[in-house]
């Protein structure tokens, strides 16, 4: 098995057969001279919780793009995102980010999420047919994150398109020269936009999330301009791309399992568990990476210091050693958390908001469009990303 296997047409259409092979082949499979891959839930969970497994983002860039890769502004910018840092730098930046993020009182966003979902359905309902990706799943989290950042709604779609291009930077397989150039240009555009926005908020602060990032401090320490810009871009990607793709994946999973969809319609109180099960069954985020900062023993295997490990979250979520009948969607499943939001010190900062958005999105559609169907379920076009799984369009009728 090699990293290129994660970019084949067959894998991008349906990664789960390859994940099955990965789990059955060995606890760890070597995919490069200094890189391993694992898809077993127990190993993934243990490594995510292990403080000896850290981030070596720029080294992973060097492995995939050569010695000049880490010097590119794209990778330098991504390397400042707290998601890519190790303690103590990670501890410092995440603590400051959490102060700002928690100050928003995320649970109060439920009302905004519900209102936004119903507003979008208002525009869809009279037409009897729509592309739910372009007209619902894409704009819903985008509108919410724009309102959190106090970004003009009329600029949301253009920003969302640009963010979509940058998201390829998180794929495990290396981009070709053309894709790398497009991704770099998109990141430069976002960095310039949010750099100017940050300076404007510095001059005239408000109650938005960017203003809060400028204000937060811990024992006199504050975030730098570049840290704010990089991490606002991260929040924009995480708050938009992952959720919009997950809305589509959940709708597809439910409509491919009509008995489960009918169960949810009859028992809407099952929605929180249904959302968790959908994120397990076919999550939008499929993998993450860690590097052994020292020799680590796990499941009788030694991961040598300096070795990068690709942790395949999508494979772990279908591990039969952890989940009974893992290839079956079961909205009543009570077998613990999926790995979709990670674990340990890098557990997703915005997971509560993501769940609120997913519950609001599915709830609004089921309530307002109870006869919704997906006529093209056998002709879906997946988005050709190895990590951020989703469809490029989802035609619905009602």
C-alpha positions in Angstrom: 0.0 0.0 0.0 1.2 3.5 -0.8 0.0 7.1 -0.4 -1.0 7.2 -4.1 -3.7 4.6 -3.3 -5.5 7.4 -1.5 -6.0 9.3 -4.7 -7.3 6.6 -7.1 -10.8 7.0 -8.6 -11.9 3.8 -6.8 -10.8 5.1 -3.4 -12.3 8.5 -3.9 -15.6 6.9 -4.9 -15.7 4.5 -1.9 -12.7 4.4 0.5 -14.1 1.6 2.7 -12.9 -1.5 0.8 -9.4 -0.2 1.0 -9.8 0.6 4.7 -10.9 -3.0 5.3 -7.7 -4.2 3.6 -5.7 -1.8 5.6 -7.1 -3.0 8.9 -6.7 -6.6 8.0 -3.2 -6.3 6.6 -1.4 -5.3 9.8 -1.6 -3.0 12.8 0.7 -0.6 10.8 1.4 -0.6 7.1 4.4 1.2 5.8 3.5 3.7 3.0 6.8 5.6 2.8 10.4 5.1 4.1 9.5 7.1 7.3 5.7 6.8 7.3 3.2 4.3 8.6 -0.6 4.0 8.2 -3.1 2.5 10.5 -6.9 2.0 10.4 -7.6 0.1 13.6 -9.7 2.0 16.1 -7.8 0.9 19.2 -4.5 2.0 17.8 -5.8 5.3 16.4 -7.4 6.1 19.7 -4.3 5.2 21.7 -2.1 7.3 19.5 -4.4 10.3 19.5 -4.3 10.2 23.3 -0.5 9.6 23.6 1.4 12.8 24.4 4.5 11.3 22.8 2.7 11.4 19.4 3.0 15.0 18.2 2.7 17.0 15.0 5.5 17.5 12.5 3.6 19.2 9.8 6.5 20.9 8.0 8.4 17.6 7.9 5.3 15.9 6.4 5.3 18.7 3.8 9.0 17.9 3.1 8.2 14.2 2.6 5.5 15.0 0.1 6.8 18.1 -1.7 10.6 18.1 -1.3 13.0 20.3 0.7 11.6 23.5 -0.7 8.1 22.8 0.3 8.2 23.9 3.9 9.4 27.4 2.8 6.3 28.0 0.7 3.9 30.7 2.2 1.0 28.2 1.9 2.7 25.7 4.2 4.1 28.3 6.5 0.6 29.7 7.0 -0.9 26.3 7.7 2.0 25.5 10.0 0.9 28.4 12.3 -2.6 26.9 12.7 -2.9 25.5 16.3 -4.1 22.2 14.8 -0.5 21.7 13.6 1.4 22.7 16.8 2.8 20.7 19.7 2.9 21.8 23.3 3.9 24.2 24.6 3.1 26.3 21.5 -0.1 24.4 21.0 -1.1 24.8 24.6 -0.6 28.5 24.4 -2.5 29.2 21.2 -5.3 26.7 21.8 -5.9 28.2 25.3 -6.2 31.7 23.8 -8.4 30.4 21.0 -10.7 28.7 23.5 -11.1 31.9 25.5 -12.5 33.6 22.4 -14.4 30.6 21.2 -16.1 29.8 24.5 -16.9 33.5 25.0 -19.3 33.0 22.1 -21.3 30.6 24.3 -21.6 28.1 21.4 -24.9 26.6 22.6 -26.5 30.0 22.0 -25.7 29.4 18.3 -28.4 26.8 18.1 -31.0 29.4 17.6 -29.0 31.0 14.8 -28.3 27.6 13.2 -32.0 26.7 13.2 -33.1 30.1 11.9 -30.5 29.9 9.1 -31.6 26.4 8.1 -35.2 27.4 7.9 -34.4 30.5 6.0 -32.6 28.4 3.4 -35.5 25.9 3.2 -37.9 28.9 2.7 -36.1 29.6 -0.6 -36.1 25.9 -1.6 -39.6 24.7 -0.7 -41.7 26.3 -3.6 -39.4 25.0 -6.3 -39.8 21.2 -5.7 -36.2 20.4 -6.8 -32.7 21.7 -5.9 -29.1 20.9 -5.6 -28.8 20.6 -1.8 -25.0 21.0 -1.8 -25.0 24.3 -3.6 -28.2 25.7 -2.1 -28.3 24.3 1.4 -25.3 22.3 2.7 -22.7 24.7 1.3 -24.3 28.0 2.4 -25.6 26.9 5.9 -22.3 26.7 7.8 -20.8 29.4 5.6 -23.5 31.9 6.7 -23.1 30.9 10.3 -19.3 31.3 10.4 -19.6 34.6 8.5 -22.0 35.9 11.1 -19.6 34.7 13.9 -16.8 36.6 12.2 -19.0 39.5 11.1 -18.1 39.0 7.5 -20.6 40.5 5.0 -22.9 37.7 3.9 -22.7 38.9 0.3 -19.0 37.9 0.3 -19.7 34.5 1.7 -20.0 32.5 -1.5 -16.7 33.8 -3.0 -14.9 33.2 0.3 -16.4 29.7 0.4 -15.1 28.9 -3.1 -11.7 30.0 -2.1 -11.7 28.1 1.1 -12.7 25.0 -0.9 -9.5 25.3 -2.9 -7.3 25.7 0.2 -8.9 22.6 1.8 -6.9 20.3 -0.6 -3.8 21.2 1.5 -5.1 18.6 4.1 -5.2 15.7 1.7 -2.6 12.9 2.5 -1.6 12.4 -1.1 0.6 15.1 -2.6 -0.9 17.6 -5.0 0.4 17.9 -8.6 2.1 21.2 -9.6 -1.1 22.7 -11.0 -3.2 21.9 -7.9 -0.4 23.2 -5.6 -0.2 26.5 -7.5 -4.0 26.9 -7.3 -4.1 26.1 -3.6 -1.2 28.5 -2.9 -3.0 31.3 -4.7 -6.2 30.6 -2.9 -4.4 30.7 0.5 -2.7 34.0 -0.4 -6.1 35.5 -1.3 -7.5 34.4 2.1 -4.5 35.6 4.0 -4.7 39.0 2.4 -8.5 39.2 3.0 -8.4 38.2 6.7 -5.2 40.2 7.3 -7.0 43.4 6.2 -10.1 42.4 8.2 -8.0 41.8 11.3 -6.3 45.2 11.0 -9.7 46.8 10.5 -11.0 45.2 13.7 -7.9 46.3 15.6 -8.8 49.9 14.7 -12.6 49.4 15.4 -13.2 46.3 17.5 -16.7 44.7 17.8 -18.3 41.7 19.4 -17.3 39.3 16.6 -14.9 36.4 16.9 -11.9 38.2 15.2 -12.3 41.1 17.7 -12.3 38.6 20.6 -9.1 37.0 19.2 -7.5 40.4 19.3 -8.6 40.9 22.9 -7.9 37.6 24.6 -4.8 37.3 26.7 -3.3 34.9 29.2 -0.8 36.2 31.7 0.0 39.1 29.4 0.4 36.9 26.3 -1.7 37.6 23.2 -2.0 36.2 19.7 0.2 37.7 17.0 -1.3 39.1 13.7 -0.1 36.1 11.7 -1.4 33.7 14.3 -4.8 35.3 14.1 -4.9 35.3 10.3 -3.8 31.6 10.1 -6.2 30.4 12.7 -9.2 32.4 11.4 -8.6 30.7 8.1 -8.5 27.4 10.0 -11.8 28.2 11.7 -13.3 29.2 8.3 -12.2 25.9 6.8 -13.2 23.8 9.8 -16.5 25.7 10.3 -17.5 25.5 6.7 -16.0 22.7 4.6 -16.2 19.9 7.1 -19.8 20.6 8.1 -21.1 21.3 4.6 -19.7 18.0 3.4 -21.0 16.1 6.4 -24.6 17.4 5.8 -24.4 15.9 2.3 -22.9 12.6 3.6 -25.5 12.3 6.3 -28.4 12.8 3.8 -26.9 10.2 1.5 -26.4 7.7 4.3 -30.0 8.2 5.5 -31.6 7.9 2.0 -29.5 4.8 1.2 -31.0 3.3 4.4 -34.7 4.2 4.2 -35.7 2.2 7.3 -33.3 4.3 9.4 -34.6 7.5 7.7 -38.2 6.5 8.5 -37.1 5.8 12.1 -35.7 9.3 12.4 -38.8 10.9 10.9 -41.0 9.0 13.5 -38.7 9.7 16.4 -37.0 13.2 15.9 -35.8 13.0 19.5 -33.2 10.5 18.1 -31.5 13.3 16.1 -28.4 13.8 18.4 -27.5 10.1 18.3 -28.4 9.9 14.6 -26.0 12.7 13.8 -23.2 11.0 15.7 -23.9 7.7 13.9 -23.8 9.5 10.5 -20.4 11.0 11.3 -19.2 7.5 12.2 -20.7 5.9 9.2 -19.3 8.3 6.5 -17.5 11.2 8.1 -16.3 14.2 6.1 -12.8 14.1 7.8 -11.1 10.9 6.9 -7.6 11.1 8.4 -5.1 12.9 10.5 -1.4 12.6 11.1 0.9 12.3 14.1 4.7 11.9 14.5 6.4 9.9 17.2 8.5 12.3 19.2 10.1 9.3 20.9 9.9 5.5 20.5 6.3 4.5 21.2 5.1 1.0 21.8 1.5 0.2 20.8 -0.3 -3.1 20.3 3.0 -4.9 20.5 4.6 -2.7 17.8 7.3 -0.1 18.1 6.8 3.2 16.3 10.3 4.6 16.1 11.0 8.2 17.0 10.6 10.5 14.0 8.1 8.2 12.2 5.0 9.8 10.8 1.7 7.9 11.2 -1.3 8.4 9.0 -4.3 7.8 11.3 -7.2 6.8 9.1 -10.3 8.0 11.0 -12.7 6.7 8.4 -11.2 3.2 8.7 -11.3 3.3 12.5 -14.9 4.3 12.5 -15.7 1.1 10.5 -13.5 -1.2 12.7 -15.5 -4.4 13.6 -13.3 -4.8 16.7 -14.9 -1.6 18.0 -18.4 -1.4 16.4 -20.8 -4.3 15.8 -21.7 -4.6 12.1 -19.8 -1.4 11.3 -20.9 -1.2 7.7 -24.5 -0.9 8.8 -26.1 2.5 9.7 -27.8 2.1 13.1 -29.3 5.3 14.6 -29.8 3.4 17.9 -26.1 2.5 18.1 -24.7 2.9 21.7 -21.1 1.9 21.3 -19.3 5.1 22.3 -17.8 7.9 20.3 -16.6 7.8 16.7 -13.2 9.1 15.9 -14.6 11.8 13.6 -13.6 14.7 15.9 -10.3 13.2 17.0 -9.2 12.8 20.6 -6.6 14.0 23.0 -5.2 17.5 23.1 -6.2 18.1 19.4 -9.9 17.1 19.8 -11.9 19.4 17.5 -12.4 22.8 19.1 -15.7 23.4 17.3 -17.2 19.9 17.6 -20.2 21.2 19.6 -21.0 23.8 17.0 -20.6 21.3 14.2 -23.1 18.9 15.9 -25.6 21.8 16.5 -25.4 22.7 12.8 -25.9 19.1 11.6 -28.9 18.6 13.9 -30.4 21.9 12.8 -29.8 21.2 9.1 -31.3 17.6 9.1 -34.1 18.7 11.5 -35.2 21.5 9.2 -35.2 19.4 6.1 -37.2 16.5 7.8 -39.7 18.9 9.3 -40.2 21.2 6.2 -39.7 18.7 3.4 -40.8 15.3 4.7 -41.2 13.9 1.2 -37.7 14.8 0.1 -36.0 12.2 -2.0 -32.6 11.9 -3.7 -33.2 10.5 -7.3 -29.5 10.4 -8.3 -28.2 8.2 -5.4 -26.6 5.8 -7.9 -24.9 8.6 -9.9 -23.2 10.7 -7.2 -20.1 12.8 -8.0 -17.6 12.6 -5.1 -15.3 15.6 -4.7 -12.0 13.9 -5.4 -10.4 14.7 -2.1 -8.7 12.0 -0.1 -9.3 13.6 3.3 -12.4 15.9 3.1 -15.0 13.5 1.8 -18.2 14.8 0.2 -20.2 15.1 -3.0 -19.9 18.1 -5.4 -23.7 18.0 -6.0 -26.8 16.4 -4.5 -30.0 16.7 -6.4 -33.1 16.4 -4.4 -36.8 16.6 -5.2 -39.9 16.7 -3.0 
